[in-house]
């Protein structure tokens, strides 16, 4: 949800524009600052950012994005397996594959049911002794390549929206077979009845697969061993659940959690409160909506998603936490997704930590403080190593 000033919002960020009384109230009583969740030289992906925010140094533990998603999907990986994220994307109709433009990295956030059928078609065409496809949620799926190579030089689709794909698809000995698969998938999917029906509804068709994010089986330390508390993870996104599972956190399913602005915001907060009541010490809640709005350049929906988080997630949590004598709550984006760029950046993000036992006014007891990028910067607090934020939250 972090961003840069947006002209359409009066040169304010979505965080500055959003009506978020709960976040702003906590900002006046807690600690605010900036944290750099993406280490220098690493790609600003949600995988790296969430490893940092969950307290693990990506430079030490990162083995790729897709294996984390595979773990969440229940795929049993061998040490020799290479996994890849498989998006269902929308490409333009230009005749030559390499001259096509990538229109949508999510195929208008295709439904999970539609996507499962399309991935089934892809599996039938490309399945072999070394290649398998697995359906996930919405546009996010997984491919496993037994004894496959790494260093595939594949680009995340959300990084090149609106651009000609040929500029970013460089064939080499390792990825030639994958690019051939992507090209053939367009001819397999473009006239599928599901896509014909989507076009008739004025929705973007899922007319190609896009492979990226290669990696190998991950190995993370146990969260409880590191921080001395047991916890749960709540997310609609396989990547985040996968990180949690690898760290020994309990994954919690929430009905109606979608990974977009139509998600079950309140249900996530209620599920978190139930986890605490059942004996868990810690819950990591991840909400994808502002990120998706950033990718889709939906300015007002990004503001709205922040307001819904404030009201339905944070508001529900604060009400439920009142029964506890003490608690801590931390709020931060994993990374910025600026509306103007439609992709992630490595810029530091604003964080907020509130400790009920230390209920204090922040930065000189000012009453006009708000939770946003600029107030956070003005505190002068900067955490350069993002993975240290969890230690600051739990052990400080």
Residue pairs with C-beta under 8 A, 6 or more apart in sequence:
1 14
1 15
1 290
1 291
1 302
1 305
1 306
1 309
1 333
1 337
2 13
2 15
2 333
2 335
2 336
2 337
2 347
2 349
2 350
2 373
3 13
3 14
3 15
3 294
3 302
3 336
3 337
3 338
3 339
3 373
4 13
4 336
4 338
4 340
5 11
5 12
5 13
6 12
6 13
6 14
6 299
6 339
6 340
8 299
9 16
9 17
9 299
9 303
10 17
13 372
13 373
14 290
14 299
14 302
14 303
14 306
14 339
15 306
15 350
15 371
15 372
15 373
16 370
16 372
16 373
16 374
17 303
18 303
18 306
18 307
18 310
19 307
19 310
20 306
20 307
20 309
20 310
20 370
20 371
21 310
22 310
22 311
22 314
22 315
22 318
23 310
23 314
23 331
23 352
23 370
23 371
24 369
24 370
24 371
26 314
26 329
26 331
26 352
26 354
26 371
27 352
27 362
27 369
27 370
27 371
27 375
28 361
28 362
28 366
28 367
28 369
29 354
29 359
29 360
29 361
29 362
30 352
30 353
30 354
30 355
30 358
30 360
30 362
31 352
31 353
31 354
31 362
31 379
31 381
32 350
32 351
32 352
32 362
32 363
32 369
32 371
32 375
32 376
32 379
32 381
33 350
33 351
33 376
33 379
33 380
33 381
33 382
33 383
34 348
34 349
34 350
34 351
34 376
34 377
34 381
34 382
34 383
35 332
35 348
35 349
35 351
35 382
35 383
35 386
35 389
36 346
36 348
36 382
36 383
36 384
36 385
36 386
37 48
37 49
37 52
37 53
37 332
37 334
37 335
37 348
37 349
37 386
37 389
38 44
38 48
38 49
38 52
38 335
38 346
38 386
39 48
39 52
39 57
39 58
39 59
39 385
39 386
42 48
42 58
42 59
42 62
42 346
43 156
44 335
44 344
44 345
44 346
45 65
45 156
45 213
45 335
45 344
46 65
46 237
46 239
46 240
46 291
46 334
46 335
46 344
47 58
47 62
47 64
47 65
47 68
47 213
47 239
47 243
48 58
48 62
49 334
49 335
49 344
49 386
50 239
50 240
50 243
50 286
50 334
51 57
51 58
51 61
51 62
51 243
51 387
52 58
52 334
52 386
52 387
52 389
53 332
53 334
53 386
53 389
53 390
54 223
54 243
54 244
54 247
54 284
54 390
55 223
55 226
55 227
55 387
55 389
55 390
55 391
55 394
56 220
56 221
56 247
56 387
57 385
57 387
58 387
61 218
61 219
61 220
61 221
63 215
63 216
63 217
63 218
63 219
64 83
64 150
64 213
64 214
64 215
64 216
64 218
65 85
65 213
65 215
65 239
66 83
66 84
66 85
66 142
66 143
66 213
66 214
66 215
67 77
67 83
67 215
67 216
67 217
67 218
67 242
68 215
68 218
68 238
68 239
68 242
68 243
68 246
69 83
69 85
69 136
69 140
69 142
69 238
69 239
69 242
70 77
70 83
70 134
70 142
70 144
70 242
71 77
71 218
71 242
71 245
71 246
72 238
72 239
72 240
72 241
72 242
72 245
72 251
73 134
73 136
73 142
73 238
73 242
75 83
75 134
75 142
75 144
77 83
77 144
77 216
77 217
78 146
78 217
79 216
79 217
80 146
80 147
81 144
81 145
81 146
81 147
81 148
81 216
81 217
82 144
82 145
82 147
82 148
82 149
82 150
82 214
82 215
82 216
83 142
83 143
83 144
83 145
83 214
83 215
83 216
84 142
84 143
84 144
84 145
84 152
84 154
84 178
84 211
84 212
84 213
84 214
85 140
85 141
85 142
85 143
85 211
85 212
85 213
86 119
86 122
86 133
86 141
86 142
86 143
86 209
86 210
86 211
87 105
87 106
87 139
87 140
87 141
87 157
87 209
87 210
87 212
88 106
88 107
88 110
88 115
88 118
88 119
88 139
88 141
88 189
88 206
88 208
88 209
88 210
89 102
89 103
89 104
89 105
89 106
89 107
89 139
89 157
89 206
89 207
89 208
89 209
89 210
90 102
90 103
90 104
90 107
90 108
90 204
90 205
90 206
90 207
90 208
91 100
91 101
91 102
91 103
91 165
91 186
91 207
91 208
92 100
92 101
92 102
92 103
93 100
93 190
94 100
94 101
97 165
97 166
97 182
97 183
97 186
98 164
98 165
98 166
98 169
99 164
99 166
100 164
100 165
100 166
100 186
101 162
101 163
101 164
101 165
102 157
102 160
102 161
102 162
102 163
102 165
102 210
103 161
103 162
103 204
104 161
104 204
105 139
105 156
105 157
105 158
105 161
105 210
105 295
106 138
106 139
106 292
106 295
106 296
107 115
107 139
107 198
107 203
107 204
107 205
107 206
107 207
108 198
108 203
108 204
109 138
109 139
109 258
109 259
109 260
109 292
110 118
110 138
110 139
110 198
110 206
111 138
112 135
112 136
112 137
112 138
114 194
114 198
114 206
115 135
115 136
115 138
115 139
115 141
115 206
116 135
117 194
118 189
118 192
118 194
118 195
118 206
119 133
119 134
119 135
119 141
120 135
121 188
121 189
121 192
122 133
122 185
122 188
122 189
122 209
123 132
123 133
125 184
125 185
125 188
126 133
126 181
127 133
129 146
130 145
130 146
130 147
130 148
131 143
131 144
131 145
131 146
132 143
132 144
132 146
133 141
133 142
133 143
134 141
134 142
134 143
134 144
135 141
136 142
136 238
137 236
137 237
137 238
137 258
137 259
138 258
138 259
138 260
139 206
140 237
140 238
140 239
140 259
141 209
142 238
143 211
148 214
149 174
150 174
150 214
150 215
150 216
151 174
152 174
152 175
152 178
152 214
153 170
153 172
153 174
153 175
154 175
154 178
154 211
154 212
154 213
154 214
155 168
155 169
155 212
156 212
156 213
156 343
157 210
157 212
158 295
158 342
158 343
158 344
159 343
159 344
160 167
160 168
161 295
161 342
161 343
162 342
169 179
169 182
171 179
178 211
181 209
181 211
182 208
182 209
182 210
182 211
185 208
185 209
186 207
186 208
189 195
189 205
189 206
189 207
189 208
189 209
190 205
190 207
190 208
194 206
195 205
195 206
195 207
196 205
198 204
198 205
198 206
199 205
218 242
218 246
219 246
220 243
220 246
220 247
221 247
222 247
222 248
223 229
223 230
223 231
223 247
223 248
223 249
223 282
224 230
224 231
224 248
225 248
227 282
227 390
227 391
227 394
227 395
228 394
229 281
229 282
229 394
230 250
230 279
230 280
230 281
230 282
231 249
231 250
231 275
231 280
231 281
231 282
231 283
231 284
232 244
232 249
232 250
232 251
232 252
232 272
232 275
232 280
232 282
232 283
232 284
233 240
233 241
233 243
233 244
233 245
233 249
233 250
233 251
233 252
233 283
233 284
233 286
234 252
234 254
234 257
234 268
234 271
234 272
234 275
234 283
234 284
234 285
234 286
235 241
235 244
235 257
235 259
235 284
235 285
235 286
235 287
235 288
236 254
236 257
236 258
236 259
236 263
236 288
237 259
237 286
237 288
240 284
240 286
241 251
244 250
244 251
244 284
245 251
249 284
250 275
250 280
252 271
252 272
252 275
252 283
254 264
254 267
254 268
254 271
255 264
255 267
256 263
256 264
256 267
257 263
257 264
257 267
257 268
258 264
259 288
259 289
259 292
260 288
260 289
260 292
261 289
261 292
261 293
261 298
261 301
261 304
261 305
261 308
263 287
263 288
263 289
265 287
265 289
265 308
265 309
265 312
265 313
266 312
266 313
266 316
268 285
268 287
268 313
269 285
269 312
269 313
269 314
269 315
269 316
269 317
269 320
270 316
270 320
272 283
272 285
272 317
273 316
273 317
273 320
273 321
275 283
276 283
276 324
282 394
285 313
286 334
287 305
287 309
287 313
289 305
289 308
289 309
290 302
290 305
290 306
290 309
290 333
290 337
291 337
293 299
293 301
293 302
293 305
293 339
294 302
294 336
294 337
294 338
294 339
294 342
295 337
295 342
295 343
296 342
297 339
297 342
298 339
299 339
302 339
314 329
314 331
317 329
318 329
321 327
321 329
321 356
324 356
325 356
326 355
326 356
326 357
327 356
328 353
328 354
328 355
328 356
328 393
328 394
329 353
329 354
330 351
330 352
330 353
330 354
330 389
330 393
331 351
331 352
331 371
332 349
332 350
332 351
332 352
332 389
333 349
333 350
334 349
335 344
335 345
335 346
335 349
336 344
336 345
336 347
336 349
337 343
337 344
337 345
338 345
348 382
349 373
350 371
350 372
350 373
350 375
350 376
350 377
351 376
351 383
351 389
352 371
352 376
353 392
353 393
362 369
362 379
363 369
363 375
363 378
363 379
369 375
383 389
383 392
